[in-house]
Amino acid sequence: MANSGPSLSVHVKITIDPSDTEAFLKALQPTYEAVTAEPLNTFFEVYQDARTPGVFKLVENWDASVEYMRTVQEKKEYYKEYFEITKPMYKKPLELEIYTRMPGNEWVSVRKDAYPDRE
């Protein structure tokens, strides 16, 4: 069944010193868990640039509007500690892109066997 409401994908590029990778991921973990527990969050994956150590991309999909993300989601308390810990690690300013999902399911494909260890 197609989602009839707003849906978007948030892409966050973060560049840190590669020596901070372990500390960055440790700081990200509680926020990742909090975000994935949000009822409107439908997807969250963390990617690492294989060619450029220290570059990460967080990709989150939401059944939400841009307005909701800016007025409600961005203000969640769990982001505060995450940013307090990670911002000093940034080598470049955080880069944020928001994409609106194409309507219907014509442009959606998810292979259930791609994530065998996930529910």
Steps between C-alpha positions, in 0.01 A plus 500: 500500500635844407562761763249779442665754730826691477817294486860608472860391517757689706866465398762631741868506403740523791876535466713428806864426565538126429663457843162599654304224323454275803396790726266635231322166455475457877334843527272426205370166634251633761366756253470235230299285741276793599437600137418145388251475789310804368167387349543719189852373423488225237870452419841597636836384368850626568749497213875558499692630198738218404734744321503773763542388861302712745215578259160362599155531351190448712191419294163519674156453344196648669124499455504868586506846346797737489304725738464214751871423477595864564243583768474170687764239416808728499409620849506155662705497819719205397670705228645742757755261654583353159590841357687607815726197459533484120516863384856546631599203279377663178770588247237664276153637566226239495329473159123441495279406205129424513322320217125455460391146415338436164127428546369144495718189487607510135852611599544284812681171525607329820637148496394326817804270483738799492467536878473139624590578862241777533133465579 
